[in-house]
Amino acid sequence: MQAVRLLFGKYGGKVKVSGEMQLIPPNSVAMANGDIAPCTNSDLQHFDFYPADFQHLYADVVDLLGATHNILFWRAPIRLVTAQDDVIRVLELLAKGPPNTLLRFAYIYCLGMDRRYFSGLLHHIMTGDEPFFEFIEASALNQWSVARYALEFDMPLRKFNLLFQEKYGLSAKRWLLERRLTHARELLLSTPMRVLDIALECGFSNHGHFTESFRKRYLCNPTQYRVRAHSARTQAIGCKG
């Protein structure tokens, strides 16, 4: 399944849908196929989300979804809902932060405006993906190569890589590295664990590989990151005092 593209803008704009230009009215929020993009000089902002991004959203909003049993769902190339100025302003602010926060707000808003369609869309996105997501979530911090993940999931490596790219929007190697580094960063900030223990906990086979990967991602080594964060917290507390 291709990406779901979120588009919104106060003044609207034009997009190309199935080879034809379509006007997105002012104060609109749209969920569209990933190949639908605003034309130049458009006010519309757009962000792509993949099935993996909808996994946690689904768990959060499942009680808000309408019944979809025995209902034939057709995914429209683009689906519009209207939005007041304050909703667009919130979306613009959230667009500067974590993507999952933007997706959660936008999708819950769309559910409120068009519950039948967006309930069906979310069920459609999630259909059949649970075993794959559960496997990745449960084993993301294992010290495995991508080939080992494919073997454990009982899938040829090439097919596994294609499926991963489709569901997560990134290669398995890149996503797993980012997930491990993000978890390592959280442990550095929230625990007194040794750097070596954090490296092993987060799926790195040795201290050197972890340190080099961390430096490339955060522009400093793990110890420096922890010291700087501690210093910043101490200064903040001092200022409040």
Buried (B, 14 or more C-beta within 10 A) or exposed (E): BEBBBBBBBBEBBBBEBEEEEBEBEBBBBBBBBBEBBBEEEBBBBBBBBBBBBBBBBBEEBEEBBEEBEEEEEEBEEBBBBEBEEEBBEBBBEBBEEEBBEBBBBBBBBBBEBBEBBBBBBBBEBBEEBEEBBEEBEEBBBEEBBBEEBBBEBEBEBEEBBEBBBBBBBBEBEEBBBEBBBEBBBEBBEEEEBEBBEBBBBBBBEEBEEBBEBBBEBBEEBBEEBBEEEEEEEEEEEEEEE
